């Protein structure tokens, strides 16, 4: 349910704000587009943030759902998964609590004000977005899914195909880090389709895992 809700919210965001491609646009482009989106865009970001955060709950409770509540590996993985959801939540919520003020100041500012706001935008975007949400959030999410996939393959507690596809989806999702690191290291190798393919594959795997757990019950 959480994955489906996030898919709907993020689809609306993509259609109305050109997300995630707009994340790599220059500050003036992003701020102007965000200001034009108004209150409805802020509400959309709020929905995206909290529907993704809900994904952290099943991550945390997966060990119990599998009847392996005392398994130290799955318990550690659950904590890692919950941490990844929290970091991503922070990254998303800056669009609700930080970016609106910057966009308003930029839209009504003189050239000097706009230069200052663009610098502030870049700083918070790299910290809250690239570092917390896109790097730490995604890397920890991959660490969680790899652990679950390996446990599935080694113990048989989940179907083997969950393990195999989990490893593949995790690798594809991890390749998106090239795009994230390129924001700090110019010229860093980037595979352009990684973001779309990786996040889609990982999201579908999460949904498949959820369906598998429901069928087990």
N, C-alpha and C positions, 0 to 999 in steps of 0.2 A: 504493500500500500504506500509506504513512504517513497519507494523508488518511483512508483507510478505518479504520485503527487508531484514529486520533483520534476519528472519528465514533462508534465503538463505545464508547470510554472516556468521552467526553463525554455520550453517551446514558445510560450508567450513572450518571454524576454528576448529570445532570438528574433522573433518577428517584429517587435516594436523598437528594439535598441541595437540590432545587429550584433548581439552577443554570441560567441566570445570574440569575434574578429575585431570589434571596436576597442578591445583592451589594448591592442598594439598600435592604435592610432595616436597621433600627437595630442597633447593636452588640449589645445583649443578645439579640436574636432570633438573630443569626448565631452568636454564641458558644455559646449554649445548644444550638442545633441541631448545631453542629460537635462539641461535647463528647458529645452523644448518639450521634453517628455512630461514635465510637470508632475503633479501628485500621483497620477496613475502609474508612472514609471517607478516612483518610490515604493508604492504599494506592491508592485510586481517584484521588485528586489526583496522586499520584506517576505513575500511568499516564497521566493526562491531560497532565501536563507533558511527559513524555518522548516521547509519541507525537506531540505537536504539534511538539516540537523537531526531530523527524525530518523534518518538512516543510521545514526550512531547508536540508537537504542537496540535494534536487533543485533548489531555488531557486538554490543556489550553482553547481550543475553544469549548469544549463540551457543556457548558451552552448555548452559542449562537446558536449552532447547534440544540439544543433542543427547541429553542425559549424561553429560560429562562435566558436570559442574565443578569437580575437583581436579580436572586436568589442568596442570599449571601452564602448559603451552597455549591452550585455548583461552584460558583466563587472561594470560598476558596479551594474547592477540586481541581479546575483547577490549582491554584497556587502551591498546594502541589504536584500534579502530575508533573508539569513542573520542580519543584525543584528536584524531584526524578530522572527525566531524566537527569538533569544537573549533579547531583552527580554521577550517573552511567557513564555519558560521561567522567567525570574526571577520574574515575576509569579505564575505558577502554583506554583512551588516554595515560595513563602512559606507556602502552605497546608500544606506538609509540615514545614518547619523553623522557622517562626515562630508560626503560629496555634495549633498544639496546646498550646504552653506558656501562651499567653494564655487559651485556653479552659479549661484546667485550673485556672489561677489564679482565673479568674472564677467557675467552678463551685464552688470551695471557699472563696471569699473572703467577707469581711464587706462590708457596704454601702460602706465607704470604699475597700476594696480593689477592689471591682467598678467603682467610679467611675474609679479610676486605670487599671484594665485596659481599660475602655471607651475612655478617651482614647488609650491606647497602641494599641489596635486601630484606631481611626479614623486615627491618624497613619500607621501602616504600611499600612493599606488604601488611603489616598489616594496614598501614595508608590509602593509596590510594585504596587498594583493599577491605580488610575486613571491615574497618571502613566506608569509604565514599561510595564505590560502593555497596558492598554486604549487609552491615547493614543499613545505612541511606537510600541509594537509594532504596533498596527493601522494607524496612518498610514504607517509604513514598508512594511508589507505591501501597502497600497493603492498606494503609489508603485511598488513592484515590479511588481504586476499591471498597472498602467496602462502602464508602460514596455514590458512584454512584449506587451501588446495593441497598442500603437502600432507596435512593431517588426513584429508580425505583419501589420498593415495596410499598412505602408510597403514591406516587403520581400517578402512572400509566402512567407516561410520557414515559416509556419504557416498553416492554413486561415483564410480571412477571417472566418468565423464565430467563431473563437477570439478574434480581435481585437475584434469587435463585442460579443460577450457578455462579454468581459473588461472592457471599459469600463463596461458596464451594471452588472455585478456589483461592480466597484470603487466606482462611485458609490453604489450601495445600501449597501455596507459602510461607506463614509465617512460616510453620514448617521447612523450610530450614534454619531458623535462628539458629537452634540447631547446625548445621554444622559450621556456621560462628562463633558463640560464643565459640565453642570448640577450635578454634584457639587461644583464649585468656584464656580460662578456661579449662585446661585439665580434661577430664572425664565428661564434660558436655554432657547430653543426646543427641544422634544424631540418627535420623531415616534416614538411608542411601538413600532410594528412594525419599526422600522429594525434593531434588534439581531437579531431572529430572521430576518427576511427577508434582511438584508444578509449575515450570517454564513453562512446556508444557501446563498445564491446564490454567494458567494465560494468556499465549500467545494466546491460542485458544479462550479464552473468549474475549480478546481484538479484535481478528479478527471477532468474532461473533458480537460484539458490533458495529464494523465498518460496517459490512454488513447490520445490522439492521438499522443503520442511513442512509445508502445509499438507502435502500428500502423505508424508510419513505419519502425521497426526491422525 
